[in-house]
């Protein structure tokens, strides 16, 4: 086994200027009136505060985020088209709950159906899209569960595309946060649909039920839900300019509020809590060298090590000066080494707590040396030379 070399590569003093305010070891969670909830900083992927985030609950129309994810994938892959007009099945036409009011004699386009599902939360539009992708809603539900397993949603089970009540249809605040983050990340071109405040179809204008779109200009999505079993639910995301060129996106999942106004008020409280009490600190920039490392048996002496993506951590405001970054790498590094090959691990700590762990990768290749170079380095290693 190769020896392990540890080195501190990032001085906390360099990032102290990025944090402001009074230093606090912990940020008390706000009092939120809901069954369960979670607040996530998407710039770092860290959960900032939560309550009962792994409790299984009925997700109601928040289910439609997974339906949209699969429909967006089908559009990307060319399996359906935006101008396609899927037929309106009896199941879709008779769907209970919120509706887009699609006329079976004049089917809507996929583009219209997406607006009907996302803005109006139409169950008829949702079922039509599910049937267009998979042929039937039960088969589509199987695809939903397969995708949920791929995303690692271990406490989620789907039985339909809409979120209509079913004892075996459930999810959690944490799983729904992962789903929402995946949708924002994987389909940025489709995400603006979630910021539409109203949509008119069949001479009927319906507003988006996400009240935060109307009262907070930084909020640009995502989805509401309500059934008697689920209570009032809301997944909200906001992007704010924090100054110094820093834009942060936070995501809240709030389940089981008492009323429609309450879910908006409590979600707004969570968003404000995250923006006001935490700082996101970029420790390393993607593709920039963190340090140089000696390579043995190579035609090059050194390679740059770095990271494929920005390394960002979120800390309580005013604690950035306590961050430490430590790299652990295999020693000696032996050629050949390919570009983007992992050569170590970065751990970022706040005091004794590890906030992030990322692979250190080679930013350039290290080809193997010829016979003489390999032999010479082998002799040097045998003699303990560095």
Secondary structure, DSSP 8 states (H G I E B T S, - for coil): --EEEEEEEE-GGGTGGG--S---S--------SSEEEEEETTTTEEEEEESTT--B--GGGGHHHHHHHHHHHHHTTSS-TT------HHHHT--SS----BTTB---HHHHHHHHHTS--HHHHHHHHHHHHSSHHHHHHHHHHHHHHHT-TT-B-SSSS----TT-BB-HHHHHHHHHHHHHH-HHHHGGGG--EEEETTEEEE-S-THHHH-TTEEEEEEEEETTTEEEEEEEEEEE-STT-EEEEEEEEEEESSHHHHHHHHHHHHHHHHHHEEEEEEE-TTS-SEEEEEESBSSSEEEEE-SS-EEEEEETT-GGGEEEEEEEEESEES-B-TT-EEEEEEEEETTEEEEEEEEEESS-B-B--HHHHHHHHHHHHTT--
